[in-house]
């Protein structure tokens, strides 16, 4: 049992988080994470409309009586997204923990705060985390370069980024990027974090709503099985290494290349339908982090969380024993 500033602030049993993941953060997975004593986030924009989000929140509540939250990722889009309506559904549904990501969360903070909602903001740099703290968020999730998704352009790994953030912040820190084991949890706590965020590890679970082929591919992959794409377009992202992501990287390196040259390959719709739903792991771009090298089996969320907490306790006990011998 590890009690930290994060578990106390957010009322959860274990300092483990499953942050928002597009097309993956649904009630099946997030309720299982919550039932395991960790904190999971439904992904608001996975739901086509705010009304659908309200239904998904209600569905998740039918599966768990433990705390869970909702992720609201704010990004520029071609078609306008009714962010205010999604926010209002979160509040009206009685959700008390929100994870914000992407653009500045400031426009939404007054409404969340007045409704008693605690906010965790995802950041990829210390300067962004400091700004989020100044805006009044309750915690920061800091993404190292190892993470799946968008790690920013500074290329700072967690071993440096976590303690640098801890030195600059007074609110709880969630360490994100490269975490999948009990030893990783101990390392994060030692570096100044109060919890760890895991994405790729939770995708490789029984309850994750993705094709079994994807889960088994994560197990088969190693720490080298990712590709950094979109750097040329100032939108750096880490994804699983496959035929499509290799093509994206190769085309992007060509002189004068633009995102339009790879858009058909990088399509989120293609990744969701071909990879996550149909299990064609080489036929679309999909998100995965370097933590793949630490994942050796598909298991239930309960088993994953229990193993991490148990292993963390053993690591800590072993280290303390070795220091006294």
C-alpha positions, 0 to 999 in steps of 0.5 A: 500500500502506497499512500501519496499526496496524489492518492490522498488528494484524489481519493484513490487506493493506488498511485496508478493512473490510466490517462485518457486514450482516444478510442480506448478510454471507454467504460469497459477499461476505465471501470476495470481500472477503477475497480483495481484501485487505480484512477482511470479516465474516460476519453470525452472525445471518443464519444461522438457527441456530448450526449453520448459522453453522458451515456458512457459516464452512466454506463461506467457507473454501472460497472464501478462504485469507485472514483474515475474521471474524464479526459478532455483533450483540447486541440485545433480541429478542422470541424469545430468541437463543442468543448463547452458542451462536453465540459458541461456534461462532465459537470452535470454528470457529477464527475469530480476529476478531470484530466485536461490535455492539449491546449491551455485549459484556462477557459474551462477551469472556472466552471470546473472549479466552481463545480468542485472538480479537481483538474489534472493537466498533462504537460510535456515540459516543466515550463508548461507544468509551472504555467498550469500550476499558476492557473490553479490545476490540482496536479500535473501529469508530466510526459517524458520522451518515452511516452506514447502520443505527443511528447513535445519537441524537447526530447527530455526523458523522464529521468530528468523531466520528473525531478526537474518538474518536482523541483519547480512544482508544489502540487502532486506530479504524475510521472508518465512515459515508460512506466509498466512495472513496480520498479518503475513506480518506486523510481518515479516516487524517488524522483519526486512524483506522487503517481505513475501514468500508464497507457501502453500497459493498460492497452495490453489488458483483458478489458481494453477494447482493442483487438487481441492482435494489438495486445499480443503485438505489444507483448511481442514488441521490444523497447525499440518498437516505436517510431517518432513521426510528425517532427517535421511538422512540429507535432512530434508523436511516438507510435508503434513501429510498423509498415505504415509508421515507417512509411510516414517517417520516410515520406516526412523526411523528403525535402518539401514534404507536408502533412498532406503527403502522409495524411492518408497513412496517419488517419486516426479513422484508419488506425481505429478501424484497421488496427484497433478493431480489425487487428491488422497491426501493420495496416494503420498508425497506432499509439504505443510507447517504449514501455512495450519492452517491459510488457510480457503478458496480457493480463486483467487490470486487477492483475496488472495493478496488483503485480505493480504494487506487490513488486514495488513493495518487494523492490523497496523492501529489498533495497532497504534490506541491502542498505542495512546489511 
